[in-house]
Amino acid sequence: MAPLDQAEQDVIVSKVLRELSETPYACSSLVRLTNGTTNFVFRGELSHPIRADGGDSSTKTTVIIKHSTDFVAVNKDFPLDASRAFYEESMLHALNNFPSSTTAVKAPRLYLFIRDANIQVLEDFPAAVDLKNILVSPTANALLTAPVAASVGYNVGSWLRSFHAWTSSSNAELKIIGDNEPMRKLKYAVTYDNFLKVLENFPQLLEGYRQILEEVRNAARTEFQKSSSDGNWDKHWGFIHGDFWTGNVLLPSNPSLSTSNSSDTKLFIVDWEFAQFGHRAYDIGQMVGDIYERKHFFQTDGALPAIEGFIQGYGGLDDELAFRTAIHAGVQLICWYTRRAPTAPLQFPLEKVTDAMRIGRDWIVKGWQMNRDYFQNSPLSPLFKR
């Protein structure tokens, strides 16, 4: 990877500060946030505080700023279409009219979009931390007890079901988003066009399985060519978040607060640039596979209750959606291998990594074969409870 050097980063910061200087969101300083991989993400200290949502007398002193460039923020040699900022803007505007079934989960408010510079100014949740960091923290098992993890999972799953149902409606604002072709191509590239390449590093896992895995890849290639304008809508297709993993779920640093009976918002779904036309299993399976990854590599006890709560919250998976979700969860787990620096050493023992690749392979194969018996005693068994 080729990250920007300090001088190049300073140019980015100066540009953002200059663009904001004549707006109500002028900032006295910017702090780079580490969770930005495709965009440059900052927390900005406002020169003049703004009034909080709801018309009360409280104010906010910070905002989140996302700047999209035509390359990946962590690798200037990786080109990436900057139009992703327009898709995120469109989806965030549409979400203002989203009648969610739960007030415990919401998306951030978009305050400003400077179109020519691809700069977004977003609502900040300064006391929140992403679910991924909680799951891998040394205190994960103390914070995410089984009831807390199940509650967090349930809220996220319930919200996702409402979101998927809403995006299947005839909403003019959503139709404008279209397919988000650049991010669809990227999603296919890092998932179904990638998992077989990863398994090439474990040739023993491909013996006797290559043909069926190629069938899955080829079917996905055809599927990703479907268009929202071609009348391809059915009960499992619509607009999806597109990057629905634990890093894009924010919650209080003490997650037990999110299990209270209060109607106040406790969880936030962020990063909407991958919003696209797709199969709902892409969102469900990505979250399930990502949570299980934390169980496998970090022995996080709350992971399995979180998966079960998430699936219960989503509810009503028929066989087709359940098996498709299992397939995508397997793809997500395998592609862990390339979600790290390509030349970096493995963080875990080879035996543990190989076991993760085997589990992911089996989820794909058994899901493709619709082998319900296999899943009954697996971590994905909640997918098949009726």
C-alpha positions, 0 to 999 in steps of 0.5 A: 500500500502507498499511504499519503505522506505527511505533506500530502495529508497536510494539503488535504486538511488545508483544503477541507478547512478552506472549503468549510471556512465560509460555511456555518461549519467552519472548523478551528481544527481537524483530527483524523479518525482511524476508521476511514479507509476509503475516505478521509474522515475527520472530527472537526472542532467547530469555530461556532457551536451549532444547535442540536437536533430537536430545537432545544437549547443544547449545542454541538461543538464537533462534526464529522467530516468526510472527504472523498477523493478519486483514490482510497484514503489508505492507498493513493495507488488504488483508484476509486470513483469519487461519485460514491459521495453523491450516492451517500448524500442521496441516501442520507437525504432519503433516510430523513423520511425513513419510518423505522420500526425502532427509535433506538437506531438511526443514521447520522444527519447530513448537515452539508454537502459541498458537491464540487469538493466531495466534502460531507459534514455529518452529525457527530456522536462523540461518546460512541464507539463502533461495535467492531472495536468493542467486540475485539477489545480486552474487555469485550466479554465483560461489556458484551454479556450474552443479554447485552449482545443479544439486545444490541443484535436484536435492535440492529436486525430489527432496524435492518428489516425495516430498512429493507422493507422501506427500500422495496417501496416506490420511493422516488428519492430512492429511485434516484440513487440507482444501482451505484454501479461503481460501488457494486463493482467494488463490492463484487471485486472484494467478495465473490471475485475474491474468495476463490483467489484467497482459497488458492493460498490453501489448496488443500481446502479446494480439493473436491470443492472447486467446481461448486465454488466456481458455480457460486462465483459465476452465479454471483457475477451474473447477479451483480449485473442485475439492474434496478431499472430492469424490473428485477425486483422481488421480495429479496431484492431492493436497495441495501446498505452495501457495507453492513458490518460491525465497524459501521454500527456505533453504540455507547462505549458501555453497550449496556446503556443500549438495552434500556427501555428508553426510546432515545437513540442508542445505536447509529448506522454510518457510512452509506456510500455503498448503498446500492441495488442488491440482494438482502442477503448481502447485508444480512450475511456480511453482518453475520460473517463479520460478527462470527469473525470476532468469535473465531479470532478473538473468542468473544463470548458475546458474538454468538448471542449477538448473531442470534439476536440479530437474526431474531430481530430481522425475523422471517427468513425463508429458506431461500434467504437463509441459505443465501445469507449462509453463503454470503457469511462464508464469503465474508469470513474467507475474505478476512484474509484480504482485509489486511495489508497484503504483505503484513504477516498473519495476526493469528496462527496459520492453523486458526486462519486455515480453520476460518477458511474451511468454515467459510468454505463449508458455509458456501458449499452447504448453503449452495446445496441447501443442506439444512442438516449441516446448519442445525448444529452450526453457529448459523443455526438461528438462520433456520429457526422458524 
